[in-house]
Amino acid sequence: MTAACLMSTYQPLALSFTRGLGTRLWDRQGREYLDAVAGVAVTNVGHSHPRLVTAISEQAGLLLHTSNLYSIDWQQRLAQRLTQLSGLDQVFFNNSGAEANETALKLARLHGWKKGIGEPLVVVMENAFHGRTLGTMSASDGPSVRLGFQRLPGDFIKVGFGDLKALDAVTREFGARIVAVLLEPIQGESGVQPAPPGYLKALRDHCTRNGWLLMLDEIQTGIGRTGRWFAFQHEGIVPDVMTLAKGLGNGIPIGACLARAAVAKLFTPGSHGSTFGGNPLACRVGCTVLDIIEEQGLLENATQQGERLLARLRVELNEHPQVLAIRGQGLMIGIELAVPQRNLVQRAAQEHGLLINVTRGKIIRLLPPLTIDSKEVEMIVRAIAHLL
């Protein structure tokens, strides 16, 4: 069997891994790599964590799937944990982040329907990314994501990320039809763009005044990535709806849409569903991930090592002609370059045994596991400095 059997939606490196442990991966030749991608912010507690290996093995030997026709104990446990951590009230479990965002968009539609709005609109952000379904593509930005998929659902208004004046303008023009605002607290795919300080709080106040839902896509920022359980907690607010995936399952597919009780009750039996969503395996893994993060102090480690990584990069790359900006929060860091660097990912792997991600051609994205230590931070800094 060859790669010719696969649809050409990806352009992977000619690099394949056979095993992983913690922050490290090993290829077919046995070479070791430091993983600063974590499956794109997925393996937050590292590869092959023994607690997860045990949980997956035990649950596979007990029960993988029953469907939501029956009560699922692990699903109820995970929902309780997530609502306690977030301050939201109820959860719907999906299989992915895109599905979680579709769930949020359906709640926004129902919110509008309840208010008697026949053609509801959702405010979204320029340069956002929310998924690959037709609905979440419509809420996303960027020609590469939307190319060839015309006549997408048009129930969205885009405004500049962090631009409160633009929000005021669309409120004046379309306020009677707007039902929600959907955004990432830190835009990931567009190059790790944090929301300006106070922006989320201003959105919270604006949505409350206007009766809109504040919906946060925390698929990449959630589950400890920024040093808090959820990025919104840095601003001291609570959204009406939040979506999760990625780090919640550490590699086992799971998504979740959380909502305040008044919003969650818009769903009634039969109005939404998922065959696999919230199955025993995925939810037991989710509970175990939360346990590991709490017991190993990984929120604190993400904060400390993220601050160290940012500071060291800024010192090492200060006034580097190729570096325009270094930004981020916790262990979600972007290095914006002046010009695209071809083969940067491949060179990092070949020359330094370092796995990085480059988005939009010229933004190095660092998303290591939350278990990273100070020596590994130094390894990343030295490798990036040599690459540039």
Buried (B, 14 or more C-beta within 10 A) or exposed (E): EEEEEEEEEEEEEEBEBEEBEBBBBBBEEEEEBBBBBBBBBBBBBBBBBEBBEEBBEEBEEEBEEEEBEEEBEBBEBBBEBBBEBBBBBBBBBBBBBBBBBBBBBBBBBBBBEEEEBEEBBBBBBBBBBBBBBEBBBBBBBBEEBEEEEEEBEEBBBBBEBBBBEBBEEBBEEEEEBBBBBBBBBBBBBBBBBBBEEEBBBBBBEBBEEEEBBBBBBBBBBBBBBBBBBBBBBBBEBBBBBBBBBBBBBBBBBBBBBBBBEEBBEBBEEEEBEBEBBBBBBBBBBBBBBBBBBBEBEBBEBBBBBBBBBBEBBBEBBEEBEBBEEBBBBBBBBBBBBEEEBEEBBEBBBEEBBBBBBBBBEBBBBBBBBBBBBEEBBBBBBBBBEEBB
